[in-house]
Amino acid sequence: MQILKRNILIDAFYGDAEMEFANLIEYLKLENISPEHDFSKKSLYRIARSKDINIVASTLEQIKFLDLSAFPEAKVQVLESSFFKFLPNVVELNIDYQPLSNSDDIYIFSKLKKLSMKGFNLVNISFLPSFINLEEVVLDDNKIIILHGLENLINLKKLSLKKNKIRKIDEICELKNLQELNISENDISDLGSLKNLAQLKKLSANKNMLDNIDSFDSLKNLIQLELAENQIHSIEPLQFLINLTKLDLRKNRIKNIKCLKDLRNLFELSLSGNPLYDDDLDIFPRSLRID
């Protein structure tokens, strides 16, 4: 058997952390981790049944994608967070609806590129700047009010803040590499901060408090745009978004949609729940799917 180079994980077996490492293996046995789903759970399953120190250490180091997510109603802890220290190379972490014994334990994941933390009752995101390599962040279903610190994540390409309590999004204007943004189900009334996000391709801002979209004419790379269930009445700026393929404007206060007639790439348009003029739909080609 090949002897692995000594490192922090191997040292844990022979040093002061020997008992804690043994506790991890015993914990996994007791929790009866299922091997039937994603790679991370298979790896944990393998660890729980291994008696070889080198195999355990090697397996832990190889885990880069760690999915410990649960259903909102489950309230079951898949892995005690104090054991995170044994997973130094994780780059993608999903801990949706996972109760953590100590939230500070996630700081061990310094290499993170993708993070999902739905349902954590987060009020702020002051911890995020510690993860400078983040490219994707999902923080849906929390209680976030302010976004201070978000502006430091300059590598972000995908951000989801759906179903929070956000009113202002000024910090997002600094995220020049952002390509996908979901801010649906918040209390946002102004999207002016998005006007300089030239790379933005997908934007979802359903169920907010928007009454105008005057700043949208500069978002020329948008492919998908969702603005359903707001208070929008004028959509003139959308005529400049020539790359749009999907547009959702359901349940607003829109009457006139003639400004959309030259959007040649549009193949899906949702307009139900608006007080439209009866003859406006005749201006669109039959190939366009209209709801």
C-alpha positions in Angstrom: 0.0 0.0 0.0 1.3 3.4 -0.9 2.1 5.6 2.1 0.7 9.1 1.7 2.9 12.1 2.5 2.3 13.3 6.1 0.0 16.2 6.3 -2.5 17.9 8.7 -5.0 15.0 8.3 -2.5 12.2 8.9 -1.1 14.2 11.9 -4.6 14.3 13.3 -4.5 10.6 13.9 -1.3 10.6 15.8 -1.4 14.0 17.5 -3.7 15.8 19.9 -6.7 15.5 17.5 -6.6 11.7 17.4 -9.7 11.4 19.5 -11.6 14.0 17.5 -10.7 12.3 14.2 -11.9 9.0 15.7 -15.1 10.8 16.7 -15.7 11.8 13.1 -15.6 8.2 11.9 -17.8 7.0 14.7 -20.2 9.9 14.1 -20.6 8.9 10.4 -21.2 5.3 11.4 -24.0 6.3 13.8 -25.5 8.7 11.4 -25.8 5.9 8.8 -24.8 8.0 5.8 -26.4 6.8 2.6 -24.1 6.1 -0.3 -26.8 6.3 -2.9 -26.7 10.0 -3.9 -24.0 12.6 -4.5 -20.3 12.1 -4.5 -19.8 13.7 -1.1 -22.2 11.4 0.7 -20.6 8.4 -1.0 -17.2 9.6 0.3 -18.5 10.0 3.8 -20.0 6.6 3.6 -16.7 5.1 2.6 -14.9 6.9 5.4 -17.4 5.6 8.0 -16.5 2.1 7.0 -12.8 2.4 6.6 -10.2 1.2 9.1 -7.2 2.4 7.1 -5.8 5.8 8.2 -4.3 6.6 4.7 -7.6 5.9 2.9 -9.6 8.0 5.3 -7.2 11.0 5.1 -6.9 10.7 1.3 -10.7 10.5 0.8 -11.3 13.5 3.0 -8.7 15.5 1.0 -10.3 14.6 -2.3 -13.7 15.9 -1.4 -14.2 19.1 -3.3 -17.9 19.0 -3.7 -19.8 18.8 -0.4 -23.6 18.6 -0.5 -25.1 18.4 3.0 -28.4 20.1 2.0 -31.7 19.0 3.6 -35.3 19.8 3.0 -36.6 22.9 5.0 -38.8 20.7 7.2 -36.1 18.1 7.9 -34.1 20.0 10.5 -31.6 17.1 10.6 -27.9 17.7 10.8 -26.1 15.6 8.2 -22.6 16.4 9.4 -21.5 18.1 12.7 -19.9 21.3 11.6 -16.9 20.9 13.9 -15.7 18.2 11.5 -15.4 20.7 8.6 -11.7 21.1 9.6 -11.0 17.7 8.0 -12.2 18.9 4.6 -9.7 21.5 3.6 -10.1 21.3 -0.2 -13.9 21.8 -0.6 -14.6 24.3 -3.4 -18.4 23.8 -3.7 -20.5 23.7 -0.5 -24.2 23.3 -0.2 -25.6 23.4 3.4 -29.1 24.5 2.6 -31.4 24.2 5.7 -28.6 22.6 7.7 -28.5 23.6 11.4 -24.8 24.4 12.3 -23.6 24.0 15.8 -21.2 26.9 15.2 -21.5 29.1 12.1 -17.9 30.1 12.3 -16.9 26.6 11.3 -17.5 27.4 7.6 -14.5 29.7 7.6 -12.3 26.6 7.2 -13.4 26.5 3.5 -11.0 29.2 2.3 -11.0 27.8 -1.3 -14.8 28.0 -1.8 -16.0 29.0 -5.3 -19.6 28.0 -4.9 -21.7 28.4 -1.7 -25.4 27.7 -1.0 -26.9 28.6 2.4 -30.7 28.6 2.0 -32.8 28.9 5.1 -30.2 30.0 7.6 -32.2 33.0 9.0 -29.3 35.2 8.0 -29.8 39.0 8.6 -26.5 40.2 7.1 -23.7 38.7 5.0 -20.7 40.3 6.7 -19.0 36.9 6.6 -18.9 36.6 2.8 -15.8 38.8 2.1 -13.7 36.1 3.8 -14.3 33.9 0.7 -12.7 36.0 -2.0 -12.7 33.2 -4.6 -16.5 32.9 -4.6 -18.0 32.8 -8.1 -21.5 31.5 -7.2 -23.6 32.3 -4.1 -27.1 31.2 -3.2 -28.7 32.8 -0.1 -32.4 32.3 -0.8 -35.0 32.1 2.0 -33.2 34.1 4.6 -33.9 37.4 6.4 -31.2 39.5 4.8 -31.8 43.2 5.0 -28.5 44.8 4.0 -25.8 43.7 1.6 -22.7 45.3 3.1 -19.6 43.3 2.2 -21.0 41.9 -1.0 -19.2 44.5 -3.1 -15.9 42.8 -2.2 -16.8 39.6 -4.1 -15.5 40.8 -7.4 -15.3 37.3 -8.9 -19.0 36.6 -8.5 -20.7 35.4 -11.7 -24.0 34.1 -10.2 -25.9 35.5 -7.2 -29.3 34.5 -5.8 -30.9 36.4 -3.0 -34.5 35.3 -3.5 -37.0 35.6 -0.7 -35.2 37.9 1.7 -36.1 41.4 3.1 -33.8 43.5 0.9 -34.7 47.0 0.0 -31.5 48.5 -1.5 -29.0 46.8 -3.7 -26.3 49.5 -4.1 -23.5 47.1 -3.4 -24.3 44.9 -6.4 -23.1 47.7 -8.8 -19.5 46.7 -8.0 -19.9 43.1 -9.2 -18.8 43.8 -12.8 -18.4 40.1 -13.6 -22.0 39.2 -12.6 -23.9 37.2 -15.2 -26.9 35.9 -13.4 -28.9 37.6 -10.6 -32.0 36.6 -8.8 -33.5 39.1 -6.4 -37.1 38.0 -6.5 -39.4 38.2 -3.5 -37.8 41.2 -1.8 -38.8 44.8 -1.1 -36.8 46.4 -3.8 -38.2 49.5 -5.5 -35.2 50.7 -7.5 -32.9 48.8 -9.9 -30.7 51.7 -10.9 -27.7 50.1 -9.3 -27.7 47.4 -12.0 -27.1 49.8 -15.0 -23.4 49.2 -15.1 -23.5 45.4 -15.0 -22.6 45.0 -18.7 -22.0 41.2 -18.3 -25.5 40.5 -16.9 -27.3 37.8 -18.9 -30.1 36.6 -16.6 -32.1 38.8 -14.2 -35.0 37.7 -12.1 -36.7 40.4 -10.0 -40.3 39.1 -9.6 -42.5 40.0 -6.7 -40.8 43.3 -5.7 -42.0 46.9 -5.5 -40.8 48.1 -8.9 -42.7 50.8 -10.7 -40.2 51.7 -13.4 -37.2 50.2 -15.3 -35.7 53.4 -16.7 -32.1 52.1 -16.2 -32.5 48.9 -18.2 -31.6 50.3 -21.6 -27.9 49.7 -20.8 -28.2 46.0 -20.0 -27.8 45.0 -23.6 -26.5 41.5 -22.9 -29.6 40.4 -21.1 -31.0 37.1 -22.5 -33.6 36.3 -19.9 -35.6 38.9 -17.9 -38.3 38.3 -15.3 -40.2 41.2 -13.8 -43.5 39.6 -12.9 -45.8 40.8 -10.1 -44.5 44.4 -9.8 -46.1 47.8 -10.4 -44.4 48.5 -13.7 -46.5 50.6 -16.2 -43.9 51.7 -18.9 -41.5 49.3 -20.6 -40.0 51.6 -23.2 -36.3 50.9 -22.1 -36.8 47.2 -23.0 -36.8 48.0 -26.7 -33.0 48.3 -26.6 -32.4 44.8 -25.2 -32.1 43.1 -28.6 -30.6 39.9 -27.2 -33.7 39.0 -25.1 -35.0 35.5 -25.7 -37.3 35.2 -22.7 -39.3 38.1 -21.1 -41.8 37.7 -18.2 -43.9 40.7 -17.4 -46.9 39.1 -15.9 -49.2 40.9 -13.4 -48.0 44.5 -13.8 -49.8 47.6 -15.0 -48.6 47.6 -18.6 -51.0 48.8 -21.3 -48.7 49.4 -24.3 -46.3 46.8 -25.5 -45.5 48.1 -29.1 -42.0 48.9 -28.0 -41.3 45.1 -28.0 -42.1 44.5 -31.6 -38.4 44.7 -32.9 -37.0 42.2 -30.4 -36.3 39.6 -33.1 -34.6 37.1 -30.8 -37.6 36.9 -28.4 -39.3 33.5 -28.4 -41.1 33.5 -25.1 -43.2 36.4 -23.8 -45.4 36.4 -20.7 -48.0 39.2 -20.3 -51.0 37.8 -18.5 -52.5 39.9 -15.8 -51.8 43.2 -17.5 -54.4 45.7 -18.8 -53.2 45.5 -22.4 -54.8 47.1 -25.4 -56.6 44.4 -27.3 -54.9 44.8 -30.7 -51.3 45.0 -29.5 -50.6 41.3 -29.7 -51.2 41.3 -33.5 -47.8 43.0 -34.0 -45.8 40.0 -33.0 -44.9 37.0 -35.3 -46.9 33.8 -34.8 -43.7 32.0 -33.9 -43.5 34.0 -30.6 -44.9 32.1 -27.7 -47.1 34.5 -25.8 -48.8 33.8 -22.4 
